[in-house]
Amino acid sequence: MLLFSAFNTCQNLTSTVLADDKLGSFGFYVLATLYLSLSVSAFLSSALLKKMGMYTCFFLGSLGHLSFVIASILPAYRYDFPGRNNFLQATPTIIATLLIAAIFNGFGAGILWCALGNYISECATPSTKGLYFGVFWFFYMMSMTLGSILGAAILGTGMKETYFYLILSAIAFVASCTFLIVRKPLPQDITAEMYESVLTSACVANDGHRNLNGFSNSVDGLQT
């Protein structure tokens, strides 16, 4: 939730921040590059997940989001402190950094989403899988709400955009580190086949119980 709060806030402001920094519509091209990279990564994510493992994909994917947030500091820095004419404020530096970060972010997002889906599936049983995914999407959507409120609250104080993005970077960094201590899913004793078998047995037993009750009622009626 922390990672997506930082990233979604940054992403939503990308076009506006870059336009304010006299880069025109470049923000739209950055986002297009990001999601093009994600689309390509989606085809490779399953194979990469099997090769690298779920927890490596967690960490690398989160670093992609972190890199994009950090890269967004540069245009904010030039906007807040104009006229310094150093390497970090040069337009080619900002453009190259944002495009590279967008590609890395898109690639990381592809394997991160694949790993997240796999982790939730391993944590859940067939009967709880829908609930677990519902809880995940609840927190994901709440991250957008939290990020928007956080952005409005901080920028509303008159804080410089540079410091705002530094705060988002710190949040994303902490969130990335938490993926290093994610617990392994508990082994599930009930597989899909066993679940269906148990469910079928329960239904048969329930029907037999009803039939037995009906037989007993019939016997009682004859004795009466």
C-alpha positions in Angstrom: 0.0 0.0 0.0 2.9 2.4 0.8 4.6 1.7 -2.5 1.6 2.3 -4.6 0.6 5.4 -2.6 4.0 6.9 -3.5 4.0 5.7 -7.1 0.4 6.5 -8.0 0.7 10.0 -6.5 3.9 10.6 -8.5 2.4 9.2 -11.7 -0.7 11.3 -11.5 1.4 14.5 -11.2 3.9 13.6 -13.9 2.2 15.4 -16.8 1.4 18.5 -14.7 4.9 18.8 -13.2 6.7 18.4 -16.5 4.4 20.9 -18.2 5.1 23.4 -15.4 8.8 22.8 -16.0 8.4 23.9 -19.6 8.7 20.4 -21.0 5.3 20.6 -22.7 3.5 17.3 -23.2 6.6 15.2 -22.5 4.9 13.7 -19.4 2.5 11.9 -21.6 5.3 10.3 -23.6 7.0 9.2 -20.3 3.8 7.5 -19.2 3.3 5.9 -22.6 6.9 4.6 -22.4 6.2 3.2 -19.0 3.1 1.3 -20.0 4.7 0.1 -23.3 7.5 -1.4 -21.2 5.0 -3.0 -18.9 3.1 -4.5 -21.8 6.3 -6.1 -23.1 7.3 -7.3 -19.6 3.9 -8.9 -19.1 4.8 -11.5 -21.8 8.0 -12.4 -20.0 6.9 -12.1 -16.4 5.8 -15.7 -16.0 9.1 -17.1 -17.2 11.1 -14.6 -15.2 9.0 -15.5 -12.1 9.9 -19.2 -12.5 13.6 -18.4 -13.1 14.2 -15.7 -10.4 11.7 -16.7 -7.8 8.8 -14.8 -6.3 10.7 -12.8 -3.7 13.4 -11.6 -6.1 10.6 -10.4 -8.4 9.0 -8.6 -5.4 12.1 -6.6 -4.7 13.2 -5.9 -8.3 9.6 -4.8 -9.2 9.4 -2.4 -6.2 12.8 -0.9 -7.2 11.3 -0.1 -10.6 8.6 2.0 -8.9 11.2 3.6 -6.6 13.4 4.6 -9.5 10.5 6.4 -11.2 9.7 8.4 -8.1 13.3 9.3 -7.6 13.7 10.4 -11.2 10.8 12.7 -10.8 12.8 14.8 -8.3 14.9 16.2 -11.2 12.2 18.3 -13.0 10.9 19.4 -9.6 14.4 20.5 -8.6 14.8 22.6 -11.7 11.3 24.1 -11.2 12.0 25.0 -7.5 15.6 26.2 -8.0 15.9 27.7 -11.5 19.0 29.2 -13.0 21.6 27.0 -11.4 22.6 25.6 -14.8 24.1 22.4 -13.5 24.1 18.9 -15.0 21.1 17.8 -13.0 19.0 20.7 -14.3 19.9 20.1 -18.0 17.0 19.2 -20.2 18.7 16.2 -21.8 19.6 14.8 -18.3 16.0 15.1 -17.2 14.6 13.5 -20.4 17.0 10.6 -20.4 16.6 9.9 -16.7 12.8 9.9 -16.9 12.7 7.6 -19.9 15.2 5.1 -18.5 13.3 5.1 -15.2 10.0 4.6 -17.1 11.4 1.6 -18.9 12.8 0.1 -15.7 9.5 0.8 -13.9 7.4 -0.8 -16.6 9.6 -3.9 -16.6 9.5 -4.1 -12.8 5.8 -3.6 -12.7 5.2 -6.6 -15.0 7.1 -9.0 -12.8 5.8 -7.4 -9.6 2.1 -7.9 -10.6 2.8 -11.5 -11.6 4.6 -12.2 -8.3 1.8 -10.6 -6.3 -0.9 -12.7 -8.0 1.2 -15.8 -7.5 1.7 -15.0 -3.8 -2.0 -14.4 -3.1 -2.9 -17.6 -4.8 -0.4 -19.5 -2.7 -1.7 -17.9 0.5 -5.4 -18.7 -0.3 -7.4 -21.9 -0.5 -9.9 -22.4 -3.3 -12.7 -21.2 -1.0 -10.8 -18.0 0.2 -9.1 -17.0 -3.0 -11.8 -14.5 -4.0 -11.7 -12.9 -0.6 -8.0 -12.5 -0.6 -7.9 -10.9 -4.0 -10.8 -8.7 -2.9 -8.8 -7.5 0.1 -5.7 -6.9 -2.0 -7.7 -4.7 -4.5 -9.3 -2.8 -1.6 -5.9 -1.8 -0.2 -4.6 -1.0 -3.7 -7.5 1.3 -4.4 -7.1 2.8 -0.9 -3.5 3.6 -1.8 -4.7 5.9 -4.6 -7.0 7.7 -2.1 -4.3 8.0 0.5 -1.8 9.2 -2.1 -4.1 11.9 -3.4 -4.9 13.1 0.1 -1.2 13.1 1.0 -0.3 15.1 -2.1 -3.0 17.6 -1.5 -2.1 18.0 2.2 1.6 18.4 1.6 1.5 20.6 -1.5 -1.2 22.7 0.2 1.3 23.8 2.8 3.4 25.5 0.2 6.2 23.0 0.4 8.5 22.9 -2.6 7.9 20.1 -5.1 11.5 18.8 -4.6 10.9 18.1 -0.9 7.5 16.5 -1.7 9.1 14.1 -4.1 11.9 13.4 -1.6 9.1 12.4 0.9 7.5 10.1 -1.7 10.9 8.6 -2.5 11.5 7.8 1.2 8.0 6.2 1.4 8.8 4.1 -1.7 12.2 3.1 -0.3 10.7 1.9 3.0 8.0 0.0 1.1 10.7 -1.7 -1.2 12.6 -2.8 1.9 9.5 -4.5 3.4 9.5 -6.9 0.4 12.8 -8.3 1.8 10.9 -9.6 4.9 7.7 -10.9 3.4 6.8 -14.1 5.0 6.5 -17.3 3.0 2.9 -18.5 2.5 1.8 -21.3 4.9 1.5 -24.7 3.2 -2.0 -25.4 2.2 -3.1 -28.9 3.1 -6.2 -28.7 0.9 -5.5 -28.7 -2.9 -8.2 -27.9 -5.4 -8.8 -31.6 -6.0 -9.0 -32.4 -2.3 -11.3 -29.5 -1.7 -13.7 -30.8 -4.4 -13.5 -34.3 -2.9 -14.2 -33.1 0.6 -17.1 -30.9 -0.6 -18.6 -33.9 -2.6 -18.3 -36.1 0.5 -19.9 -33.5 2.6 -22.8 -33.2 0.2 -23.3 -37.0 0.1 -23.2 -37.3 3.9 -25.7 -34.5 4.1 -28.1 -36.2 1.7 -27.7 -39.5 3.6 -28.5 -37.7 6.8 -31.6 -36.3 5.3 -32.6 -39.7 3.9 -32.0 -41.3 7.3 -34.2 -38.7 9.0 -36.9 -39.3 6.4 -36.8 -43.1 7.1 -37.0 -42.5 10.8 -40.0 -40.3 10.4 -41.7 -42.9 8.3 -41.1 -45.6 10.9 -42.5 -43.3 13.6 -45.6 -42.7 11.5 -46.2 -46.5 11.1 -45.8 -47.1 14.8 -48.3 -44.4 15.5 
